Amino acid sequence: MSTPSIFAFDSHAVRILTGADAQPWFVGEDVCIALGYADPVSAMKQHCRGVVKHHPIPDSLGRIQAARVLSESDMLRLIVNSKLPAAERFERWVFEDVLPAVRKTITFHAATVSQQLAAHRLRLRLLDKLETERHPEKRQAIHDQLQHASTLLQLPTPAIDAIGSEAPPVPAAVPALLAALESLRTLQIAFNHAHDPRLLALNLPHLVRLCDEHRVSLPSRSELHRALPTSIAPRYVDQRVVRSAVTGRLVKCWVLSFEPA
């Protein structure tokens, strides 16, 4: 599940996560407190009928706690059974304000990585074309496209005279890696361990296994180890341990950014 988004109902915070099923999941304790239940655990046990799910979430002291999360159906059951006068207002707030905002975010996040991968692949192809093209008019047309793609990605556009002579070469493994990721995305295979849609977090053993399973061509791990630290599109950030958006576990990843430094 995703990192929780926090919404405020009166003076109460309600945390909502996005599951792998692209559906919102509500932190049960938050909903119960906002609805005036004195004992959230008993309230969920009495009124909720869905499969019991827990998700690790940091508490106010930064400790990771396994919090019960609720589907929309169970959240609605708690609303219906609440004696709080504000329950009707809470229901209206959830369905008119919160859920539309959450679903808009889900749609944006699902599209962001795939769109940026495609845009970066286009930008790399244009750079490759400019490296070899010598016809002035064709070079200018390619550079105009490159400038448009770079602007969309908020990346600098190299001067046309610098490309093909002084511009640093793009490591061959990087466009091959992006092509492999695009193939996995087309197959709807989750590979990005980052929760932030601006980042690409890759665990190479996991990525190699996915590509082998789905017969997707991928540069060797030694090639990637040499190329990734020099990558500028997407930009190499570092190697770190992240809580995976794919598995929920801690994994060591190569982290790259779709934004300029």
C-alpha positions, 0 to 999 in steps of 0.5 A: 500500500501507499504512504498514508494521505492525511485528511482532517475532519473537524479536529480529527486526522483520518489517514487513507492509503491506496492498495495494490488494487487501486482502492482506498483503505481507511485507517480504522482507528481514525475513522472510529475516533472521528465518528465518536466510538469510545472503543475503536477495536470493539467497534470494528469487531462488532460492525466491520464484515470485510477481511481483516487487513493490517498495514505498517504505519508510523505512530506519532513517535515514529514507531512502526505499528500494524494498523487495521485498515478498512475498505469503503464498505466497512467504513460505511458500516461504521458511519451507519452505526455511529450515534454521533450527530456529525456522522451524516456530515462525516459521510458527506465529507468522505464521499464528496470531498475525500474520495474524489481527491484520493481517486484523482491522486491514484489516477495521477500516480498510476499515470506519472511513472509510465508517462515519464518513462515514455517521455524519457525514452523519447528524449534519449532517442532524440539525443541519439538522433542528433548525435548522428544527424548532420543535415542542418534542417533535420537537426533543427527539427529534431532539436525542436522536439527535444526542447519540447520533451525536455520542457515537459520533463523540466530538464535542460535542453542542450544547445544544438551545437553541443550535441554530436560533439561535446555532449556527454554520451548517454550510457547504452545500458540506460535506454535499454533499461528504460525500454525493459521497464516500459515492457514490464509496465505494458505487461502491468508488472510492478517494478518501481519500489518508490512511493514517490511518483517522481522517483524510480527505485529499482532492486536489481535482483528483483528486476532481473527476476521479473525480466527473466520470468516475462522474457524481457531483454535487460542489460546485465547487472554489471552493465547496469552497475556501471551505467546507473551512477552516470545516468542523467535522464533519469538522474541518478540519486543514490542507493538506499534501503526503502520500504517497497511500494511493491512488497511492503518490505525493506529493500535496497534500491538504486534510486533515480529521479525524474526531476532535475537536480 
